[in-house]
Amino acid sequence: MRIFISTGEVSGDLQGSLLISALKRQAVAAGVELEIVALGGEKMAEAGATILGDTSRIGSVGLLESLRYVVPTLLVQRKAIAYLKQNPPDLVLLIDYMGPNLGVGTYMQQNLPQVPVVYYIAPQEWVWSVSLRNTNRIVGFTKKLLAIFPEEARYFSQQGANVTWVGHPLVDRMQSAPSRQEARAKLGIEPEAIAITLLPASRRQELKYLLPVIFQAAQNIQAKLPEVHFWIPLSLEDFREPITAGIQRYGLRATIVSGQQKEVFAAADFAITKSGTVNLELALLNVPQVVVYRLNPITAWIARKILKGSIPFASPVNLVVMRGIVPEFLQEQATAENITQAAMELLLNNEKKQQTLVDYHQMRQSLGELGVCNRAAQEILQMLDKG
């Protein structure tokens, strides 16, 4: 049985790898031989996929920001469609990666309607949809939608999709994270030391719009707490040079770490982070955080004035429960002063910190039970059987 998977960016590569591992396990148990060909990255290749095109570095948020990726995206999409045309799979699995996956899904609907399409981690139309056009396209070409959020499941069910809520895959992933003591021992961090994680970028645009303000806030915190040390896990090795230059420019006592993200998270007292999947990872490890996000000012203006977009929250932690568990500073509010003030309060105000931990526990109940990836894999293999 051949499955074709399409995803992109660092987070898609991670989620794809977790699901591929589960699919392989389930297939062996069921006596099914699987061949997986994919658009993805190194993690998916390590999990057992044949990578048709590396999309882990192709990704951005915003209109102007995405322009530099138009040609690479079109080329990899064309390569995928050419492959699908010559080698029709038994099932197509789409993971996040909205723009390219809408194209792949539409191609399948129009040219290979007999091949079932499953969408896992669908675009967050339930959060920021400005029209039903994309939702209708997703519902139209998707045979089964595997939702990771309860609200996502409700939204797509109401629009007519065949939906199963499986829960969030990070529930599985973070089970293997070390304890705070184990992580600190491995990284060489003293038990009483103040360790703050900085997560400025998983996309290149974020090096420009987020790194300076996050590092400025870190500089402010360092002036107030001279004993603090910052830890920065790399999402892509390509980012080492600009992050190293930023550390030197702002005079930070910081260590860059590669390949030990779970350890860095588990060891942290606090984090200043971009919005994204990492927010949930930190929450599942009970690490208080401040979330920051900025786009090109022109993109932000277009979204507000022309597209009339209204986003209640940016962080998945807040979106899960639709309330402000962690402080968010977006666009004009994303200043070093605002970040510093919120960070110092969470670092020094024990009552505030304890309330965050209580809120994290309540949020955790909306992410589903352990076995998320296995449940998703079972749903996909059932679709193969039906096919």
N, C-alpha and C positions, 0 to 999 in steps of 0.2 A: 504494500500500500504506500502510495506516494502522497506526502503532504507538502504543500507549498506555503511558506510563511513569509509575510511581508511586514516589516517594521523598520523603525529608524531611531536615531539618536541614542544617547547613552542609556537612558531609562528603558527604551524599547528593547535594546540588546540584552539588558539584565532580565527583564520580564520574559523575553523570549527564551532565554537560557533556562530559567526556572521551569517553564512549561515544557520545554523539550526534554529535560531530565525526567519530568513526571510522565510524559508521553512514552518515553523509552521504557520506563519501569512498568507502566500499565500494559504496554504492547507485549513485553516479554511474558508477563503473567497471563495474558490472554492468548499467547501463542501466535501473535501477529508480527510479521516482519515489516518494519517501517523504514522508508527512505524519506528524509527531510531535506528539502532544498529551500534556501531562504535568502531574503534581503535582510541583512543584520550586521553583526559585528563579531569581535573575537570571542566574547562569552558564549554566543550561540554556536560558534564553530567548536569551541571546547566541549560543549554539551552534546555535540554529535551531528550538527547540521552541515550540509555542504553550502557554502556561502556563494551565492550568485553575484552579489554586489555588496560592498561594505557601505552601509548607510549610517553607521554609528556617529559619523562626524557631519552628517547632513541634517541640519536642524536649526530652527530659529523660532522666535515668537515675534509677531508683528508683520506689518505689510512691507515697509521699506527694508526691514532687517532680513526678510526672506529673499530679496532680489538676487543676492549673490549666489543663492542656492537653486535658483530656477533652472539653470542649464544642467547642473549635476543631477538634480531631481528628475528632470525630463529624460536624461540619458539612462539613468538606472531604471526608471519606470518603463521606458521603451525596451530595455534589455529584459525586464521581467515579463512583459507582455509577449515578446518574441519567444521567450522560453515556454510560457504557458500555451502559446499557439502550437509549438512544435511538440511539447510534452505535456498534454493535459493531465493534471494530477487527479487524485481521487477526492481531494478536499483542499480548499484554500482557506488559510487562517490569517486574518488580519489582526494586527496588534497596534492600537493607537495610531500615530503617524497619519493624521487626517488627510492632508492634501493628496499625497501619492496613493493612499489606500482607497480613497474615493474613486480615483482613476482605475485602479486594479479591480475593485468591486464592480464598477460599471461595465468594464470590459468583460468580466465573467458573466454578468447578467445578459449582455447583448450577444456574446459569441459562444459561451460555454455554459448555458443555463442548466445543463444536467449535472454540473459539478457544484456540490454544496459549498457555500461560503459561510464561515463562522467568524464573527467579530468578537474579539476578546479585548477588554479595555477600550471601549468605544470612545470616540471624541466626546468631550464634555459639553454636548449640546444642551444638556439639562441645566448647565450653569450659565452659559453665555450666549445661547442661541439668539440671533437677531431675526431669524426667519425659520420656517420649517423646511426650507428647500434641502439643506444637507441632511436633516433628519429623515426626510422622505426618501432620499437617495439611499441612505444606510438601510432603512427598513425594507426598501425595494429589492436590494441585492443580497441581503443577509438572510440565510436560512435559520440561523440560530445566533442569538446575541448572549454572550456570557458576561454578565454585569459584575463589577467589583464593589459598587456602592449601592445601598438600598434605594436611594433617590434616583440613581441612574436606571435601575431596574423598573421602578414605577414609571418614570418618564417614557422610556422606550416601549413598555407594555401598553401604555395609554395611546401611543402612536401606532400600535398595531404590530410590533415586532414579537417574535417568538423568543422570550427572554427567560434565562435561568440566572438567578443570583448565586454566585459561587463564593463570594467573599473576596477580601483583598489579599493578594499573594504575599505581601510583606509580613503577614501574620505567620506564614511558614518560614520565610527567610530569616526573620529576626530571632527565631527560636534557637538558632545556632550561634547567636552573638554571645561573646564572653561576658562574665560579670564585670562590674566596675573594678573590683580588685584584680581580677585576672588580666583585664585590659591594661590597667596601669602597670602591672608587673611586666607585662610583655613590652610595653613602650618605654619603660624606665621612668615612669612618673611617680613621684612620692605621694603617699596616701593623702597628705594634707595640702598638696600643691593645688593652685587654682589653674585649671586647664580649660581653655575656651576653644571650641572648634569654629573655624571660619570656612564657609562654603560659598565662595563668590561666583562660581561658574561651572556649568556643564555644557554651555554653548559659547561659541566665540564672541557673540555680541555682548554677553554678560561680562566679559573681561573689560569692555569699554564702559558699560553703563552701571555695573554693580561693584566691581572690584574697588574703584577709588573711594566710594562712599563707605563701603564696609571696612576697608583698611583705615580710613580716617577715623571712623568710630572706634576701631581697635586701638588706634594710637591714643585717642582720648581716654579709653579705659585703662590702658597701660600707664598713663600719667597719674591716674587716680589709684590704681592698684599695681605698684611697681613689681610685685612678686608674680604677676600673671604671666602665663606662657600660652601662646597660640599654636594650635595644631591645624594643619590644612591638608586634608586628603585630596589627592589628585583624581579628577574624574577622567581626564585624558592626559597622557604624557605630553602632548603638544603644548599644554598650558604651563608646564614647569617654568619655562624661561620668563614669561610675563609675570607670573606670580612671584618668582624669585626677585625680579626687578621691583615689584611692588613692595615686597618686604623690606628691601633695602631703602627704597624711597621714603617709606613711612617709619623707618627705624624700629620695626617690630621684632620682639623676641619670639620667633616663630619657627616651627619645624614643618617641612613639607613631607608628607607620607604617601607612598604609593603601594596599593594593594592591601592596605590594612584599614579600610574604611570602618568596618564594624568595630574594630578595636578603638579607633579614634573616637567614634561616637559613644561607645560604652564607657570610655574613660572620662568623658567631658562633664564639666559642671554646668556648662551653658554653651549655646551656639548662636552665632549670627549667620543667617543663611538666606540664600535665594529661595523663592517658592518652588515647590516641586515634590517629587517622591521622597526626597531626603527628609522633608518635614515629618512625614509619617514614621520614617525609620527612627528619627530622634524621639518622637513621642512614644513609640513603643519601647524605647529604652529609658523613658522618664527623664529626658534631658530638656530643661526649659530652653526656649528659643525665641528669637526675634526674627521675623520674616521680612525680607526686603525685595522689592522688584521695581525696575524702571524699564521703559521702552524709549525708543526714539520719540522726542516730543511731538513730532509730526504724526507719527503712528497713533500716539495717545489722543491727539486732537481729532483725527479722522474717526477713531473708534467712538469717541464721545459725541461728536457733533454730527457726523454723517451716518455712521452705522447705528448710532443710538444704543451702543452696547452698555449694559449695566451689569457689573460683576459684583456680587455681594461680598465674596472673599476670594483671595488668590491662593491661600494655603489649603492643601487637602485636609489638614487637621481641622480647620474651621469649616470647610465645606461639608465634611461628613455630618456635622451636627448643626450646620447653618447658624453658628454663633462664634463670637470671637474668643476662642480659647487662648490663642497666642497672639501677641501684638503684630500687626502688619503695617508696614509703611510703604505705600505705593506711589510711584511717580513723584509729584512735588513734595509729598510728605516724607519721602525717602531721603532724609538728611542725616548727616553724621550726629547732629545734636539730638534729634529725636531717637535715633538708634541708641546712642550712648545713655540717654536718660532711662529708656525702657530696660536696657541691659543692666544698668546699675541697680534698678529697683528689683529686678528678678534675682540678681546676684546677692543682694544685701538684705532684702525684705523676706524673711523666712515665711511669713504668712502668705505673701503673694506666691512664693514658690510652691508651698503646700497646696494652694488652691489650683495651681496649674497641674499638679500631679493628680489631684482629684478629678479635674476635668479630663485629663488624659485617660484615666481609668474608665470614665463614662463614655468617651469617644471610642475606646477600644471595643465596646460592646457592639458597635455598628460595623465592625470590620469582618465579622463572621468567625467561624470556628477553624481550628487547625485542619489541614488537609485541603486547602484551597486549590493548590495546583493539581492534586490528585483528582479532585472533583471536576475541575475544568478538563483535564485529560480524559476522564471517563466520558464526559459529554461529547467530546470531539471523537473519540473512538466509537461511540454509539452512532454518531452521524456517519462515520465510515461504514459501519455495519449496515445501516439503512441504505446507504448508497449501493 
